Every structure is written in C-alpha cells, then in structure tokens.
Amino acid sequence: MFIKNKTTDNTNRINDIFEIHIYYLCEDSRYNYNNSFINNLSDDEINKINRFIFEKDRITHTISKGTLRYIMSGYLNLKPEEIIFNQNEYGKPFISEDQNPEKIQFNLSHSGDMIIYAISKGRNIGIDIQEIKDSDSVTDIVDHYFSETEKAAFRSLPDEQKLKGFHSCWARKEAYIKALGLGLSYPLNSFSVPVTPVYTSAVIYDDSGTAYSVTDIIISPGYTAAVAVKGSDAELQYFEWSVCDNNAIINNHNKLKTDCRVAVAPRNDIETENIHE
C-alpha cells in the first residue's frame, strides 16, 4: 500500500473498475451554509430533513444530501436537481439505469463533524465513519452485535486500545452491511471483521461466496472509517471537498491515491460456517 499526492482535473470519472473514489468534507465547511443549499433537493428529501428536531441535524442532512447531488452530477452529466434517487426494499438508495448507464454506485456516512462518500463503478459499495468517543453502551453493543471471534479479539485488546478497536470494528461492520444493501435484515453477529485499532484490510464472503474487500480509510484524528466494496482489489482515491460561502461545492485540488491489494483474512471457525451478513 502506498499514498502519494496527486492533483485532480476536477472531473468526476472512474477510469478503472478498481478505482474507488472517497470524498470527505472538512468539518468547518459544514457551517458555511444557508437555506439556498436546499434548492437542489427533492420535496421528499426536504420533508425528511424537516422532521429533525435539532437544527444541527437538519444542516448535516441538508449538506450531506446536497453534496451527494453535486458529486453524482459530475459522474452522470446531469444537473444536481435533476437526479432522481430510488431505494431498494431495504432502504439503500440508487439511481436508475436511465440516468445512470455506467452503473455508478455510491454510499455516504456522517458522524460528529465529518461527512464522507464512496463512489464505485458497477461494484456494490458501502462506507461508514465513526467518531471515537466513550460510551456506556460499548460493552452491551459488543455482547449483542459482535461475533464470537470479534468478542474474543476485543477482550484481548489492551484497555487503552479497546475504544478505538471497538469503533474501528463497528465502522468495518457497518460498511460491509451497507455494501450488501440488506440493511439490518442480516445479523451483525453472523460475520467477523478485524477488531484491531490499526489500519487493516480484509476479505469477507457473502452468502453466494462473493468476496467483499473491507478497507480502512485514512481520515481525521478522532475518527475511524472503512469502505467495503464487492471484489478483492481496490484502489482508493481521496478527494477533499468544501462548502463555500455561496453554497457552491468545490474540489480542493488535493487527491491522495492509495493502492489497496487486499489480503484474504485467515479462516477461522466462524468463517468456515460461511461468514456473511
């Protein structure tokens, strides 16, 4: 794996099926916001946003959905407001083939002051970010939603690594289940991902034996994040975007390129029973 700086030509195009584009918003950019940003959203999106009680939640969802429209417009050659989002039976959004002939896949996640997006071409994809913060519910979540393998790995971590290990594991699990597009209909404790707090990547197999690579994302301190994509190889390219004072979405012209040649995770007793979600 290597990382290098690379300038971008500001076009949204995936040239290789192995390319995965990762976009993230700077935390301070989320507050350069006014109500004009909502003009690109659908009535359904606006109605859902207005159901949030707290203004911060309304702003976060407005910017996350609005930015997704700007990002996808570059891949689809459409205006942001022209894009029609649909949902599968489990609630995962997609864009129909008449607007999306290249079958661009996407997913987003937000936590704390960060919003991130993953884009792929013809490959199921999921992404998740977790702000690292202590919680009284960590032990209960581990007991109820971690596999037996993950529980053992978590308990073996030194105390000072457990909090980050927990959030790292949770981001990997969420990314994988989002890539499958099955929501919580697939039990979280029925598959295993690494629990280590350090950068890692692994391969998980779904019910049909199809490989999904689950790879950590390099992100801001205080956060963990992961992307899951169908297939065993991925090349991650990072883009930092901002919301300007006039609510235009701009690319900050710095791109990191990461080659992730994902090693197959060692088989364990859970994997031999078809680790999947």
C-alpha positions as CSV (number, residue, x, y, z in Angstrom):
1,M,0.0,0.0,0.0
2,F,1.3,3.5,-0.8
3,I,-0.1,7.0,-0.6
4,K,1.0,9.9,-2.8
5,N,-0.2,13.4,-3.5
6,K,-1.8,13.9,-6.9
7,T,-3.6,16.9,-8.4
8,T,-7.0,16.4,-9.9
9,D,-8.5,17.7,-13.1
10,N,-11.8,18.4,-11.3
11,T,-13.8,15.9,-13.4
12,N,-15.7,13.0,-11.8
13,R,-14.9,9.9,-13.8
14,I,-13.9,6.4,-12.8
15,N,-11.5,5.1,-15.4
16,D,-10.9,1.7,-14.0
17,I,-13.3,-0.7,-12.2
18,F,-10.8,-1.0,-9.4
19,E,-10.9,2.8,-8.7
20,I,-12.9,3.8,-5.6
21,H,-13.4,7.5,-5.0
22,I,-13.6,8.7,-1.4
23,Y,-14.9,12.2,-0.8
24,Y,-14.9,14.0,2.5
25,L,-16.0,17.4,3.8
26,C,-13.8,19.5,6.1
27,E,-15.6,19.9,9.4
28,D,-15.5,23.7,9.3
29,S,-17.1,23.7,5.8
30,R,-20.3,22.3,7.2
31,Y,-21.2,25.7,8.7
32,N,-20.8,27.8,5.5
33,Y,-24.4,27.1,4.9
34,N,-27.6,28.9,4.2
35,N,-31.1,27.8,3.1
36,S,-30.3,28.3,-0.6
37,F,-28.5,25.0,-0.5
38,I,-31.8,23.2,-0.1
39,N,-32.9,24.3,-3.6
40,N,-31.3,21.2,-5.2
41,L,-33.1,18.7,-3.0
42,S,-36.3,16.9,-3.8
43,D,-39.5,17.5,-1.9
44,D,-39.2,14.1,-0.3
45,E,-35.7,14.9,0.9
46,I,-36.8,18.3,2.3
47,N,-39.7,16.7,4.1
48,K,-37.4,14.1,5.7
49,I,-35.0,16.8,6.8
50,N,-37.7,19.0,8.3
51,R,-38.7,16.1,10.6
52,F,-35.4,16.5,12.5
53,I,-35.9,18.4,15.8
54,F,-32.4,19.9,16.1
55,E,-31.0,22.5,13.7
56,K,-27.6,20.8,13.6
57,D,-29.2,17.6,12.3
58,R,-31.1,19.5,9.6
59,I,-28.0,21.2,8.5
60,T,-25.9,18.0,8.4
61,H,-28.5,16.1,6.3
62,T,-29.1,19.1,4.0
63,I,-25.4,19.4,3.3
64,S,-24.8,15.6,3.1
65,K,-27.7,15.1,0.6
66,G,-26.9,18.3,-1.4
67,T,-23.2,17.4,-1.7
68,L,-24.1,13.9,-2.9
69,R,-26.1,15.5,-5.7
70,Y,-23.2,17.7,-6.7
71,I,-20.7,14.8,-6.6
72,M,-23.0,12.5,-8.6
73,S,-23.9,15.2,-11.2
74,G,-20.2,15.1,-12.3
75,Y,-20.4,11.3,-12.9
76,L,-23.9,11.4,-14.5
77,N,-23.5,14.6,-16.6
78,L,-26.8,15.9,-15.0
79,K,-27.7,18.9,-13.0
80,P,-27.8,18.2,-9.3
81,E,-31.5,18.9,-9.0
82,E,-32.3,16.5,-12.0
83,I,-31.0,13.4,-10.3
84,I,-33.8,11.0,-9.1
85,F,-32.9,8.8,-6.2
86,N,-34.7,5.5,-5.6
87,Q,-34.4,3.0,-2.8
88,N,-34.3,-0.8,-2.7
89,E,-36.5,-2.8,-0.4
90,Y,-34.0,-2.3,2.5
91,G,-33.7,1.4,2.1
92,K,-30.4,1.6,0.2
93,P,-30.5,4.5,-2.4
94,F,-29.6,4.0,-6.0
95,I,-30.1,5.8,-9.3
96,S,-31.9,4.0,-12.1
97,E,-30.1,3.0,-15.3
98,D,-31.8,5.5,-17.5
99,Q,-30.0,8.3,-15.6
100,N,-27.0,6.1,-14.7
101,P,-26.0,3.9,-17.7
102,E,-22.5,3.4,-16.3
103,K,-24.0,1.9,-13.1
104,I,-22.2,4.3,-10.7
105,Q,-22.7,3.1,-7.2
106,F,-22.5,5.4,-4.1
107,N,-22.8,5.5,-0.4
108,L,-22.4,8.1,2.3
109,S,-21.9,8.3,6.1
110,H,-21.6,11.1,8.7
111,S,-20.5,11.2,12.3
112,G,-19.5,14.1,14.5
113,D,-18.4,16.9,12.2
114,M,-17.4,14.7,9.2
115,I,-19.3,13.6,6.1
116,I,-17.8,11.0,3.8
117,Y,-18.8,9.4,0.4
118,A,-17.7,6.4,-1.6
119,I,-18.2,6.1,-5.3
120,S,-17.6,3.0,-7.5
121,K,-18.4,1.8,-11.0
122,G,-20.5,-1.3,-11.2
123,R,-19.5,-2.6,-7.8
124,N,-21.6,-2.8,-4.6
125,I,-20.2,-0.3,-2.1
126,G,-20.7,0.8,1.5
127,I,-18.9,3.3,3.7
128,D,-19.1,4.2,7.4
129,I,-17.4,6.7,9.7
130,Q,-17.4,6.7,13.5
131,E,-16.4,9.5,15.8
132,I,-14.3,7.9,18.6
133,K,-15.9,8.7,21.9
134,D,-16.5,6.8,25.1
135,S,-19.9,5.4,25.8
136,D,-21.5,3.3,28.5
137,S,-23.1,1.1,25.8
138,V,-19.9,-0.2,24.3
139,T,-19.9,-3.4,26.3
140,D,-23.6,-4.1,25.5
141,I,-23.0,-3.5,21.8
142,V,-20.1,-5.9,21.8
143,D,-22.2,-8.5,23.6
144,H,-25.2,-8.3,21.3
145,Y,-23.7,-7.4,17.9
146,F,-20.2,-8.8,17.7
147,S,-19.5,-12.3,16.6
148,E,-17.8,-14.7,19.0
149,T,-14.5,-14.2,17.2
150,E,-14.8,-10.4,17.4
151,K,-15.7,-10.6,21.1
152,A,-12.6,-12.6,21.9
153,A,-10.4,-10.2,19.9
154,F,-12.0,-7.2,21.6
155,R,-11.4,-8.6,25.1
156,S,-7.8,-9.4,24.3
157,L,-7.0,-5.8,23.4
158,P,-5.1,-3.7,26.0
159,D,-7.5,-1.4,27.8
160,E,-6.1,1.7,26.1
161,Q,-6.8,0.2,22.7
162,K,-10.3,-1.0,23.3
163,L,-12.2,2.2,22.5
164,K,-10.6,2.7,19.1
165,G,-10.7,-1.0,18.4
166,F,-14.4,-1.0,19.1
167,H,-15.1,1.9,16.8
168,S,-12.8,0.5,14.1
169,C,-14.6,-2.8,14.1
170,W,-18.0,-1.1,14.1
171,A,-17.1,1.0,11.1
172,R,-15.9,-2.1,9.2
173,K,-19.1,-4.0,10.0
174,E,-21.4,-1.1,9.0
175,A,-19.5,-0.5,5.7
176,Y,-19.9,-4.2,4.8
177,I,-23.6,-4.5,5.6
178,K,-24.2,-1.3,3.7
179,A,-22.3,-2.7,0.7
180,L,-24.6,-5.7,0.7
181,G,-27.6,-3.4,0.7
182,L,-29.6,-5.6,3.0
183,G,-29.9,-3.2,6.0
184,L,-30.2,-4.9,9.4
185,S,-32.0,-7.8,7.9
186,Y,-28.7,-9.6,8.1
187,P,-27.5,-10.1,11.7
188,L,-24.4,-8.2,12.6
189,N,-23.1,-11.0,14.7
190,S,-23.2,-13.5,11.9
191,F,-19.9,-12.4,10.3
192,S,-16.4,-11.3,11.5
193,V,-14.2,-8.4,10.6
194,P,-10.8,-7.3,12.3
195,V,-11.1,-5.6,15.6
196,T,-7.6,-4.1,15.6
197,P,-7.4,-0.4,16.1
198,V,-4.6,0.0,13.5
199,Y,-5.0,0.2,9.7
200,T,-6.2,-3.0,8.2
201,S,-8.0,-4.6,5.2
202,A,-9.7,-8.0,4.9
203,V,-11.9,-10.0,2.6
204,I,-15.4,-11.3,3.7
205,Y,-17.6,-13.6,1.7
206,D,-21.4,-13.2,1.3
207,D,-23.9,-16.0,1.1
208,S,-23.0,-16.8,-2.5
209,G,-19.3,-16.9,-1.8
210,T,-18.7,-13.5,-3.4
211,A,-15.7,-11.6,-2.0
212,Y,-16.0,-8.2,-0.5
213,S,-12.9,-6.2,0.5
214,V,-13.2,-4.2,3.7
215,T,-10.5,-1.5,3.9
216,D,-9.9,1.2,6.5
217,I,-10.0,4.8,5.3
218,I,-7.4,7.4,6.2
219,I,-9.4,10.1,7.9
220,S,-9.1,12.9,10.5
221,P,-7.8,12.2,14.0
222,G,-10.6,11.2,16.4
223,Y,-12.4,9.2,13.8
224,T,-12.3,5.7,12.3
225,A,-13.8,4.9,8.9
226,A,-14.0,2.0,6.4
227,V,-15.2,1.2,2.9
228,A,-16.4,-2.1,1.7
229,V,-16.7,-3.0,-2.0
230,K,-17.5,-6.1,-4.0
231,G,-14.3,-7.8,-5.1
232,S,-10.9,-8.4,-3.6
233,D,-9.0,-5.4,-5.0
234,A,-9.5,-1.7,-4.7
235,E,-7.5,1.5,-5.4
236,L,-8.8,4.3,-3.1
237,Q,-8.5,7.9,-4.3
238,Y,-9.2,10.6,-1.8
239,F,-10.9,14.0,-2.6
240,E,-11.4,16.8,-0.1
241,W,-14.4,19.0,-0.8
242,S,-15.7,22.1,0.8
243,V,-19.0,24.1,1.0
244,C,-18.2,27.7,0.0
245,D,-19.9,30.8,1.4
246,N,-22.2,30.8,-1.7
247,N,-23.0,27.1,-1.1
248,A,-21.1,26.0,-4.2
249,I,-19.3,22.7,-3.8
250,I,-15.7,22.9,-4.7
251,N,-12.9,20.4,-5.0
252,N,-9.8,21.5,-3.1
253,H,-7.5,20.0,-5.8
254,N,-5.7,17.6,-3.5
255,K,-6.1,14.0,-4.1
256,L,-4.4,11.1,-2.3
257,K,-4.1,7.8,-4.1
258,T,-4.0,4.5,-2.2
259,D,-3.4,1.1,-3.7
260,C,-5.1,-1.5,-1.6
261,R,-4.1,-5.0,-2.5
262,V,-6.3,-6.7,0.0
263,A,-5.1,-9.9,1.6
264,V,-7.7,-12.6,2.3
265,A,-8.3,-12.8,6.0
266,P,-7.3,-16.0,7.7
267,R,-10.1,-18.5,8.0
268,N,-11.4,-19.1,11.5
269,D,-14.1,-21.3,12.9
270,I,-16.8,-18.7,12.2
271,E,-15.6,-18.3,8.6
272,T,-15.8,-22.0,7.9
273,E,-19.5,-21.7,8.6
274,N,-19.8,-19.0,5.8
275,I,-19.1,-15.7,7.4
276,H,-21.5,-13.3,5.8
277,E,-24.1,-10.7,6.5
